[in-house]
Amino acid sequence: MRKTVKVGNKIIGDNHPCFIIGEIGINHNGSLDLAKKLISLAHFFGCDAVKFQKRTVEDVYTKEELEAPRQSVFGETNGELKRGLEFSYEEYLEIDKHCKELDILWFASCWDKKSVDFMEKFDTCAYKIPSALITDIELLKYTKTKNKPILISTGMSTVEEVDKAIDIVGTDNTVIYHCTSTYPSDNNELNLNVIKTFREKYDCPIGYSGHEKGVVSSVIAAVLGANSIERHITLDRTLWGSDQAASLEPEGLRKMIRDIRNLKGFLGDGIKKVYDSELPIKKKLRKV
């Protein structure tokens, strides 16, 4: 039997409800109020968890990268942008409190070791390895030492790179997410059948992290066997920010979760039968 992974009070794996993550990421635009609204949105429509991104800016980016010109709502440089998108310890305390009040899980993609240590202060339920860092061997090893579920995105990665990462973290307590790292992704590059390939290759839950427009592809991913679906969420795709266009607005999130939750009923048990509800129609229409 395929392995399962326990994340907080939820189970990711076959024969369990699809674990749905509302990826807030940096769509909060540095606003705690907006972040809390997105958490509430995710909770209202039935997400199991929300996810943020955490960086120690001076460790992740070089001095030259931080000083590079980049116009944003925070200032004129890339550094001002990156620092503006990071929440403080006190702000994360508010996020932690809000999630606990709503009884929704939360965690983060950590881009460096210090960020992992920072998140340990909140005892979050899991760690996410973003596609950009799947080849960061030291970060993988360090995250593994925290003995929490590790969720790995595989965008812009070769099979060999995925294999090397799995060699380090193992398949116990690991979820592998198929992903295409463009924002938004072209429908012709989603390659959802990789979900089936991963299910055949790796003995652990397989998920799907999508950046495309629309919801149908994420529902198809669940049909193909994805045990977890992660989608960026926003209040409005026209808001400022690099990930907004690849995010689901409230109505899209509602429809996606509704359809994924109804999949068991849609698919049935595979046994051909005549339903009681069909009998009056059969009596009326069947002539021979």
C-alpha positions as CSV (number, residue, x, y, z in Angstrom):
1,M,0.0,0.0,0.0
2,R,1.3,3.5,-0.9
3,K,2.6,5.5,2.0
4,T,0.6,8.3,3.5
5,V,1.8,11.6,5.2
6,K,0.2,13.1,8.3
7,V,0.2,16.9,8.1
8,G,-1.3,18.4,11.3
9,N,-4.6,16.6,11.8
10,K,-4.9,15.7,8.1
11,I,-3.7,12.7,6.1
12,I,-2.3,13.1,2.6
13,G,-2.6,9.9,0.6
14,D,-4.8,7.5,-1.3
15,N,-8.2,6.8,0.1
16,H,-8.2,10.2,1.9
17,P,-9.8,13.5,0.9
18,C,-7.6,15.5,-1.4
19,F,-5.4,17.9,0.7
20,I,-6.0,21.4,-0.7
21,I,-3.5,24.2,0.0
22,G,-4.2,27.9,-0.6
23,E,-0.9,29.3,-1.6
24,I,-0.8,32.9,-0.3
25,G,2.9,33.2,-1.0
26,I,3.7,36.9,-1.5
27,N,0.2,37.8,-2.7
28,H,-0.3,39.6,0.7
29,N,1.9,42.4,-0.7
30,G,3.4,43.0,2.7
31,S,0.0,43.7,4.3
32,L,-0.9,41.7,7.4
33,D,-4.6,42.7,6.9
34,L,-4.6,41.3,3.3
35,A,-2.9,38.1,4.5
36,K,-5.6,37.6,7.1
37,K,-8.3,38.2,4.5
38,L,-6.7,35.5,2.3
39,I,-6.5,33.1,5.2
40,S,-10.2,33.7,5.9
41,L,-11.0,33.2,2.2
42,A,-9.1,29.9,2.1
43,H,-10.9,28.7,5.3
44,F,-14.3,29.8,4.1
45,F,-14.1,27.7,0.9
46,G,-12.6,24.7,2.5
47,C,-8.8,24.7,2.1
48,D,-7.0,22.4,4.5
49,A,-4.0,24.7,4.8
50,V,-2.5,28.0,3.7
51,K,1.1,28.5,2.8
52,F,3.5,31.5,2.9
53,Q,7.0,32.1,1.6
54,K,9.8,32.9,4.0
55,R,13.2,34.3,3.1
56,T,16.2,35.7,5.0
57,V,16.7,38.4,2.4
58,E,20.4,39.0,3.0
59,D,21.2,35.3,2.8
60,V,19.1,34.5,-0.2
61,Y,20.2,37.4,-2.4
62,T,23.6,38.9,-3.1
63,K,24.4,42.6,-2.4
64,E,24.4,43.3,-6.1
65,E,20.9,41.7,-6.5
66,L,19.5,43.7,-3.6
67,E,20.9,47.0,-5.0
68,A,19.7,46.4,-8.5
69,P,17.1,48.9,-9.7
70,R,13.5,47.6,-9.5
71,Q,10.5,49.8,-9.3
72,S,7.8,48.7,-6.8
73,V,5.4,50.0,-4.3
74,F,8.2,49.6,-1.7
75,G,10.8,51.7,-3.5
76,E,13.4,51.8,-6.3
77,T,15.5,48.8,-5.6
78,N,15.1,45.0,-5.6
79,G,16.1,45.0,-1.9
80,E,13.4,47.3,-0.9
81,L,10.9,45.0,-2.7
82,K,12.2,41.8,-1.1
83,R,12.3,43.4,2.4
84,G,8.9,44.9,2.0
85,L,7.4,41.4,1.3
86,E,8.7,39.8,4.5
87,F,6.6,39.7,7.6
88,S,8.2,40.2,11.1
89,Y,8.0,37.8,14.0
90,E,5.2,39.8,15.5
91,E,3.2,39.7,12.3
92,Y,3.6,35.9,12.0
93,L,2.4,35.7,15.6
94,E,-0.8,37.3,14.3
95,I,-1.0,35.0,11.4
96,D,-0.5,32.0,13.7
97,K,-3.2,33.3,16.0
98,H,-5.6,33.9,13.1
99,C,-5.1,30.4,11.6
100,K,-5.6,28.7,15.0
101,E,-8.8,30.7,15.6
102,L,-10.1,29.4,12.2
103,D,-8.7,25.9,12.7
104,I,-6.8,26.0,9.4
105,L,-3.2,24.6,9.1
106,W,-0.4,26.9,7.9
107,F,3.2,26.6,6.9
108,A,5.8,28.1,4.6
109,S,8.2,27.5,1.8
110,C,11.6,28.3,3.4
111,W,14.3,29.6,1.1
112,D,17.2,29.2,3.5
113,K,18.2,27.6,6.8
114,K,17.6,30.7,9.0
115,S,14.0,30.8,7.6
116,V,13.6,27.1,8.7
117,D,14.7,28.0,12.2
118,F,12.4,31.0,12.1
119,M,9.4,28.8,11.3
120,E,10.3,26.4,14.0
121,K,9.3,29.1,16.5
122,F,5.7,28.6,15.4
123,D,5.9,24.8,15.2
124,T,4.2,24.8,11.8
125,C,2.9,21.5,10.5
126,A,5.2,21.0,7.5
127,Y,7.9,22.5,5.2
128,K,7.7,23.1,1.5
129,I,10.7,23.0,-0.7
130,P,10.0,25.3,-3.7
131,S,11.0,24.3,-7.2
132,A,13.8,26.8,-7.2
133,L,15.5,25.0,-4.3
134,I,15.0,21.3,-5.1
135,T,18.8,21.2,-6.0
136,D,19.9,22.9,-2.8
137,I,21.3,19.8,-1.1
138,E,22.2,21.5,2.2
139,L,18.8,23.0,2.6
140,L,17.2,19.6,1.9
141,K,19.4,18.0,4.5
142,Y,18.8,20.7,7.1
143,T,15.0,20.7,6.6
144,K,15.0,16.9,6.9
145,T,16.5,17.3,10.4
146,K,13.3,19.0,11.7
147,N,11.4,15.7,11.4
148,K,8.3,17.2,9.8
149,P,6.5,16.4,6.6
150,I,8.4,17.8,3.5
151,L,6.5,18.8,0.5
152,I,8.6,19.2,-2.7
153,S,7.7,21.0,-5.9
154,T,9.4,19.8,-9.0
155,G,9.0,22.6,-11.5
156,M,11.9,23.3,-13.9
157,S,13.5,20.0,-12.7
158,T,14.7,16.9,-14.5
159,V,13.8,13.5,-13.3
160,E,17.5,13.1,-12.3
161,E,17.2,16.2,-10.1
162,V,14.0,14.9,-8.5
163,D,15.6,11.5,-7.9
164,K,18.6,13.2,-6.1
165,A,16.3,15.2,-3.9
166,I,14.3,12.1,-3.0
167,D,17.5,10.2,-2.2
168,I,18.2,12.9,0.4
169,V,14.8,13.3,2.1
170,G,13.4,9.8,1.4
171,T,9.8,8.9,0.6
172,D,8.8,8.6,4.3
173,N,6.9,11.8,5.3
174,T,7.3,13.3,1.8
175,V,4.9,14.5,-0.8
176,I,6.1,15.2,-4.3
177,Y,4.3,17.9,-6.4
178,H,4.3,17.9,-10.1
179,C,4.6,21.6,-11.2
180,T,5.4,23.8,-14.2
181,S,7.2,27.0,-13.1
182,T,5.8,29.7,-15.3
183,Y,3.3,32.3,-14.0
184,P,0.8,31.8,-15.5
185,S,1.5,28.4,-17.1
186,D,0.5,27.6,-20.7
187,N,-2.1,24.9,-20.8
188,N,0.0,23.0,-23.3
189,E,2.9,22.8,-20.8
190,L,1.0,21.5,-17.8
191,N,1.8,17.8,-18.7
192,L,-0.6,16.5,-16.1
193,N,0.2,12.9,-17.0
194,V,3.5,13.3,-15.1
195,I,1.2,12.8,-12.0
196,K,0.7,9.2,-13.2
197,T,4.4,8.8,-14.0
198,F,5.3,10.0,-10.5
199,R,2.7,7.6,-8.9
200,E,4.3,4.7,-10.7
201,K,7.9,5.8,-9.8
202,Y,7.7,7.0,-6.2
203,D,6.1,5.3,-3.1
204,C,4.7,8.4,-1.5
205,P,1.8,10.8,-2.0
206,I,1.9,12.8,-5.2
207,G,0.5,16.3,-5.5
208,Y,0.0,19.0,-8.1
209,S,1.1,22.6,-7.7
210,G,-0.6,24.6,-10.5
211,H,0.1,28.1,-11.8
212,E,-2.3,28.1,-14.7
213,K,-5.4,30.1,-15.3
214,G,-8.7,28.4,-14.5
215,V,-9.7,25.4,-12.4
216,V,-10.4,22.5,-14.7
217,S,-6.8,21.3,-14.9
218,S,-6.5,21.1,-11.1
219,V,-9.7,19.0,-11.0
220,I,-8.2,16.7,-13.7
221,A,-5.0,16.5,-11.6
222,A,-7.1,15.1,-8.8
223,V,-8.8,12.6,-11.1
224,L,-5.3,11.4,-12.3
225,G,-4.4,10.6,-8.7
226,A,-3.0,13.8,-7.1
227,N,-3.5,13.5,-3.4
228,S,-2.9,17.2,-2.8
229,I,-3.6,20.3,-4.9
230,E,-1.9,23.6,-4.3
231,R,-3.0,26.8,-6.0
232,H,-2.1,30.5,-5.5
233,I,-5.0,32.5,-4.2
234,T,-5.8,36.2,-4.4
235,L,-8.7,38.5,-3.8
236,D,-8.2,40.1,-7.3
237,R,-5.8,39.1,-10.1
238,T,-5.4,42.7,-11.1
239,L,-3.7,43.6,-7.8
240,W,0.0,44.5,-7.9
241,G,2.4,41.6,-7.6
242,S,4.2,39.1,-9.7
243,D,2.1,36.0,-8.8
244,Q,-1.4,37.6,-8.9
245,A,-2.1,36.7,-12.6
246,A,-1.4,33.0,-11.8
247,S,-3.7,32.9,-8.9
248,L,-7.4,31.9,-8.3
249,E,-9.9,34.5,-7.3
250,P,-12.6,33.6,-4.8
251,E,-15.1,32.3,-7.3
252,G,-12.4,30.1,-9.0
253,L,-11.3,28.8,-5.6
254,R,-14.9,28.0,-4.7
255,K,-15.5,26.1,-7.9
256,M,-12.3,24.1,-7.8
257,I,-12.8,22.9,-4.2
258,R,-16.4,22.1,-4.9
259,D,-15.6,19.9,-7.8
260,I,-12.6,18.2,-6.2
261,R,-14.7,17.4,-3.1
262,N,-17.4,15.9,-5.4
263,L,-15.0,13.7,-7.3
264,K,-15.9,10.5,-5.4
265,G,-19.5,10.9,-6.3
266,F,-18.7,11.8,-9.9
267,L,-16.5,8.8,-10.5
268,G,-18.6,6.2,-8.6
269,D,-17.5,2.6,-8.1
270,G,-17.1,1.5,-11.7
271,I,-19.9,-1.1,-11.5
272,K,-22.5,-0.6,-14.2
273,K,-26.0,-0.6,-12.7
274,V,-29.5,0.8,-13.2
275,Y,-30.3,3.4,-10.5
276,D,-33.7,3.5,-8.8
277,S,-34.0,7.1,-10.1
278,E,-33.8,5.7,-13.7
279,L,-36.6,3.2,-13.3
280,P,-39.5,5.7,-13.9
281,I,-37.7,7.0,-17.0
282,K,-37.0,3.4,-18.1
283,K,-40.6,2.5,-17.8
284,K,-41.7,5.6,-19.7
285,L,-39.2,5.5,-22.6
286,R,-38.0,1.9,-23.0
287,K,-40.3,0.4,-25.8
288,V,-38.5,-2.9,-26.5
